[in-house]
Each structure stands twice: as C-alpha cells, then as structure tokens.
Amino acid sequence: MRDPYKILGVKRDAGQDEIKAAWRNLAKAVHPDHNQDDPTASARFAEIGRAYETLKDPKKRSLFDNAARMAEAKANEGTIMQQRQAAREAAARAKAAQANAERVMEELARAAAQKAAADAAKQQKAGAAEPAEEMIERIFGTQARAAAGGGRAYASAPGAAKRPDADPATSEKQPDAGKAEAEQQAADDAAAQASAVMQPLSLLTSLVRRFTGGGMPGPEKAPDQFATKTVTVDDLIKGSWVTVDLGEGREAGFALAAGATEGHQVRLKGQGHKLAGMQRGDAVINLHIAPDARFTVSGFDLHTVLPVTIENAVLGTEARIDGPDGPINITVPAWSGSDKTIRIHGQGLANADGDRGDLVVELRIILWEKPDDKVTDLMRSMKNGLFL
C-alpha cells in the first residue's frame, strides 16, 4: 500500500486525534454512496480505511515507521560511500592532470629554447644578425616580451650570460677571429631569453600554436567536476528533465534517460571545471534516489511491502497495491509467510536495453488490532501440541 500518512494527508508526528479526524473527513468525501458515478470510489474508500487501520494501531504504525527509516538509512549509507569514492577518484585525476600539465610546459620550454637558438644561429650565418630581443619579439610576439619584463631586460633572465658591448662602432671593428665567439654568445643569449619567457602559464596555448603549427593535440583537459543530484522514483519513471547546481552560479540540465538508477553517472561534456590554459572539463553527475514511501530501489527492480493479516496469509486473498504505472491487483497464495515475495515482471525501472525491471511485493504478516481470545486459545493449543 502507499504511504498511509500521504493517503490521510497528515504529518508523520500527527497525533491520534488528528489522524482520526483526517480519516473521517476523507471517508465522508469519498464514500461510494456519495460518489456513485466514480468507479474508483470503492477502491479509494478501502485505501483510506487501510491507511487508518495502520496508523491508529501503535504496533502497525511503529512497524511502518521502522521500515521507512531503515529504507532511508540504507539509501543514505550508499550515497555517502559513493561520494567518498568519487572524491578519491577526483583527487587522483586532478593529481595526474597537474603532472601532465607540468610535463607539457617543460617540453614546450625546451622546444622554444631550441628553436630560438637555431633561428639566431641561422640569422648570424646569413650575415643578417638580429638583436636577440627583437628576435624574441618576432617569434613570440609583444605579449611574450612584456611577460619577460619589457625593454632590454632579457639578459637578466635566469641562466642568461652578459651580452657584449652593443656599440655599433665597436662591433664593426671586431676582428674576424672573435666573430664566431660573438655569434655563439648571441645564440646562447637568445636561448636563455626564450627559456625565461616560457614560464608563464598564460602563454601555454599560444606556444602550442607557434611551435607546432597545430600538429600537436590541444591543451590538457581540466579534471572532471563531480556533483550529486537527488531524483525521485517518479522522475526516473517519467524520464523527467532535471537541473543540477554546479556552483559559481552555474547549473546544468539533462533528461533522465533509460538506464538511470541509484549510483548511475551522467556525463555532461564541456560543462565542468574551467582552468586557465586548459580545455573545460566534463561534469559528472551521480544520481541518488530520494526515499519513497511506496518503493525502495534495487538496481532496476522496485520493492514494495504488503501487510497481510494472519487469516489472509493462511487462506490466501486478493489485494490491490500501487504500482509505478497505477494500481495493480495481485493474488496472495494460501500459506504465504513473511518471507514470501510476489514478482510482477516489467513493472520496474527502464534499463539501457529498453526493458524494465520487476516490481517485487514483499509480504509482511501483521496481527489484528485487538487481541482475540479464540485465536489466543488456538495458538496456545498449537504451541502445546493439544489440537482440539
């Protein structure tokens, strides 16, 4: 049966007087004699009666409350474990991404230094020597020059050697024997200067384009961003559109497709973290199913509990329960114990193969509302082996 609190429209901490008043008002409103044109009036009236029978009896009410709390605790326990595992995986991915980014920057720095040195040597051999700072600006652009400090500060970069006197008159009078040494010195200066401007992370993207011509893969992808979205059983059944908060004023939306269940992950391409010099990562949404008074979820199967009195368990009976698509009539076989389950195929959640799980009805034997002397005597006789 459905949640008796919801059927009567009362809170879980409602007192007996409030429950009784709600039952009376609803019973009058839906009584079959007053709703003869409504074919569902009898079923609704019976459902209200069953809900009241459950809540007015402290033992039955306690059994229902305990079952609901256990289902909620079980769901919360699974969610906490999933969140911890997701956090560990995210930390490992972030560490790997950082190591990859550092390795790429080192490789690009070496490539930049080698290219700058080769270009400088080429220019010197061709007799068209070019000042190192102008060569760096031509290769890297004015942004690189500004990042290196601007002006003529390149020689102060770490590892750079002192440049010889740049006076044109002195240079022209330099003997041929020292020309090779001057060329080598200029090349060394250019290499040191190129290495200095390779450090800023903001130049990573432009360096990839300049030194590879687009031949290498794009920037490293940022780590995935993980989030948890709580959905209802009805959301999963209907394939509803849901939104999730990603922080910093961002949110993303997606439709719940077939195959979604507890712990399922939905990957949203390019909607995760955005870090400087890196491609935007993906958002990975972990689905958590909110506790439901009617069903608990196990994979793609839905489980529900049907209370059965002793006489109905022994003799068998017909019952009406709430299914995901509406009321369902079921037959409780004779001699059905509390370990008995009735499986209704195709009434669960949709899986990725286009099929649906099952609705599993778990029977729970309950006692009558008040003690009965005849039943008590019968049970005592059966216990003592005295069959009359």
N, C-alpha and C positions, 0 to 999 in steps of 0.2 A: 504494500500500500504506500501511498505518498506520505510525505511528512504530515503527521496529524496537526502539528502547530500551524502549518500553512493552510491546511484544509479549514480549520476553525478560525484562522486569522488572528491568532494570539501569539504573544512572545513566549520564549522558552521558560521564562521565570514567572509566567502567569499563575495566579492562584486558582484554587478550585472554583471559587465563586465566579471569577472571570471566565473560566473555561465553560462552566455550566451555562452562563448567560449567553456566551457566543454560540454554544450548541443549540440552545432553544431558539435563538433568533434565526439561525440558518435553517434549522429544521422546519420552522414555520414558513420560511420563504420558499423552500424547495420541496415542500411536501407534495407528493404525487396528486393528492386530491385537489390541490390548488394550482397544479400545472399539468392538467390533463392533455394539453396539446404538445407537451415537451416529452419526447420519447426517452430522454436521458434523465428525467426527474427521479425515477426509482433508483437508478444507479447512484446518482448524486446524493440522494437521501440516505442510501445504505452506506455510502462512503463517509458521510458526516457522522453517522451512528458509530461506525467502526473507529473513527478518529476519537470520538468522545469516550468510547469504551476503553481505548488505550490510555488516554490522558487522565481519566478520572480514577483509574486504578494506580496507586503508587508503585506497585511492583512492575506493572506493564510499562508505566511511564519511565521508571528507572531503567528497565531493560532497553527501551528505545533510546534514551539519552546516552547510556553507556555505549551502545553500538555506534551512535553518531559520533561520539567523542573518539572512539577507537579508530573509526574511519578517517577522521580529520587528523589525528595524531600520526597515523600511518602515512598519510599523504604529505604532511609537513616534514616528517623524517626523511622521506625520499627526496623532497625538494632541497633540504639542507645539504644532503650528501652530493646531489648534483651540482649545487652552487660551489661547494668546496672543490670538487673535481674540476669544474670549469675554471675556477680561479687558478688552480695549479697549472692547468694546460695553458691558460692565457699568459701566466708568468713565464713559462718555458718558451712560448712562442715569441714573447717580447724580448727575452734574452737572446734568442737566436737571431731575431731581426736586427738587434743592435750590433751584434757581432758581424753580421753580413754588411751592414752599413759602414762600419769602421774599415772592414776589409776593402770594400769598393773605393772608399776615399783614399786609402793608402795606394791602391793600384792606379787610380787616376792621378795622384800626385806624382808618382814615378813616371807615368806616361807623359805628363805635362813637362816635367823637367827634361826628359829625354828629347821630346820634340823641340822644346825651346833651344836646347843645346845644339841640336842638329841644324835648326834654322840659322842660328847665329854663325855656326861654322861655315854653312853654305854661303851666307852673305859675305863673310870675310874672304873666303876663297874666290868669290866672284869679283872682288875688288870694290864691292859696294857696301862697305862696313856701315852698320847702322847702330846708333846708340842703343844700349841694352834696354833703357826704359821705354824708348819708342817702339822697339821690337815687342816688348811685353804688352804694351798698349795695343799694338796692331793685332797680336794674337788673341789676347784675352778681352780686349775692349776696355773702355774707360771705367767700367764698374770694378774690374779687377785691379786697376791702378789705384782707384780710390780705396779699395779694401786693403791694399798693401801699404797705404799711408800717404799716397799722393806725392807730388813734387818729385824730388830726386832722392828719395829716402830708400831706394831699393838696396843700396849697398849695406844698409844696416840690418837687413834681414838675417835671421839666424843662419849661420854657416856661410855667409857671403864674405868674400875677400875684399880688401881695399882695392878700389879702381885706381889705375894710374892717372897721372895728371891729364886732364881732358883739354888742356890748352891746344887749340888747332896749330899754332906755330910750332909748339914743341913736338906735336905728333908728326908733322910733316918732316921735321929734321931727324926723326928717329932712324937709326941705322937699320939696314936690311936684316942684320943678324938678330935684332930684337923683335922683328915684326912677328915671327911665329909665336914668340912668347906672349906678345900683346894680344894676338888673336886667341890664343888658348885662355888667357886671362879673361877676355871678354866673354868667351863661351862659358867659362866657369861662373862668371857673374850672372849671366843670363839664366843658367840652371838654378842657381841659388835663389834668384829673384822669382823664378817661376814656381819653385817649391814653396816660397813664402805665401804667394797668393792662392795656393791650392787649398789652404786650410779652412777658410770659412765654409760652413755647411750650406749657406745660401747660394754658393756658386756650383753646387753639385750638379744640378740639372744642366746648366749651360756648359759645364765642362764635358759632360757626356756627349752633348751635341757637337761641340767643337772638335773633340779628339777622335770621335768615332764616326762622325757623319751619319748618325742614325743607325749604324750597323749593329750596335750592342743593344741588349734589352733596355727597357725604360727603367726609371728609378725603382728602388726596392719598395715593395708594397707594405704599408703600415700593418701592424698586428690587428687581428680581429677584435672587434668590440663585442662583449658579451652582455646580454640582458635577459631578464626573465619576464615572461608575460603570463599572467594568470587568466585562464579562459574557463568558461562553464561547459558542462556537458552539452547543453543546448547549442552553444556556439559551435562545437565540433559536429554535432548532428546536422546543423543547418549550413555549415561552411561559411560562417559569418566573416565579415570584414572587421579586423581589429587593428588597433594602433598601439604602439609601444613607445614609451618615453626613453630617449637616448641621451638625455642630459644636455646642458648648454642650450636649452630652448629648442632642441631638435626632437622630432618624433617621426616614426616611420609606420606605414600601414601595409597590411598584407591580408590576403584571404586565406582562411584555414582550408587547405586542400585535403583530399582523401589521403590517409596515411598518418594524419596528425593524432597523437595521443600523448599520454604522460611521458615527459622526458624527450619528446621529439624536438629536433632542432630545425629552425627555418633560417636559411642564409640569405641575407639581403645584400646583393652585390653593390659595392661602392657607397655604402651608407654608414660605414663605421668611422674609426678614428681618422683624422686628417692631421698629418705631421709635416713639418717643413721639409721640402726636398724629397718627399715620398708620395707614392700614389695612395689615395684614400683607401683604407681597408674595408672589409666587409663587416656588417652587423650580423651576429649570430644570436638568434632568439631561442631560448629554451622555454618550451611550453610547460606550464604547470596547470593542472586541472583543479579548479576550486571544489571544495567538498560539496556534495549534493545530497540532499535528504532522501532522494529516491534511489540513486545508484552509486556504486563505487566502481572504479575503472581498473581493469586488469588487462593490460595490452589493448586489444580491440574488443574485449568482452565487457559487458555491463553486468554487474551483480546487484540483485535486489533481495530484500528479506520479506518473507510472507509469514506472519504469525498464524499458527494453526492451533485450535483447541484440541484437547485430548480426544474427544469423541470423533472429531473430523479426521484426526490423524489415524485413528483406528479404523474407522468405517470408510474413509475417503470422502471427498467433497468436490464441488465445483467452486472456483474462486475467480475473482476479477482483479487484475493488477494493472498498474500503469506501465506501459512500455514507452520506448523513446518516440514512437510514432502514434501513440494513443493507447486506449485501454485494450487489454488482451484477456480473453477467457482461458483459464487453464484448468486441468483436472488434477487433483491431488489424489494419488492412488491410496488404497487402503493400506494400513500398517506402514505409514510413512513416518520415519523418525526425524530428529533434528539434523541428522547427517545427510538427509535426502536432498538432492538438487534436481530441479527440472530445467532442462536446457532447451531454449527456444532459438532455433537457428535463424541467422540473418537479421536479428534484431539488435545487433551491437553497433559499434562504430565502423565507418568505412575504412578499409585499408588501401594501400597503394596499388593493389592488384585489381581494384574495382569490386571486391567482395566486401562483406560485412561480417563482423564478429557475431557472437551469440549473446542472448540475454539469459543469464543464469539466475534462476529463482532458488534461493536458499530457504528451506522450511525451518521455522522455529516453533516448537511446541510450547504453548502457554497454558496456564491454569485458568479456571473460572474466576470470576471476580470475587465470589464469596465461597467459603468452604461449604461442601455438601456432605452431610452425614452418611448418605448411602455410598457415595464414592469413597469416602474415608474408610468405611467398613469393608468395602470391596478390596481396596488396596491393602488393608491390614490382613485380610484373609489370604490374599495372594502372596503377601510377604511371608506369612507364617505357614503357607502351604495348606491352608484349610479352605478348600473350594466347596461352597455350599450349592 
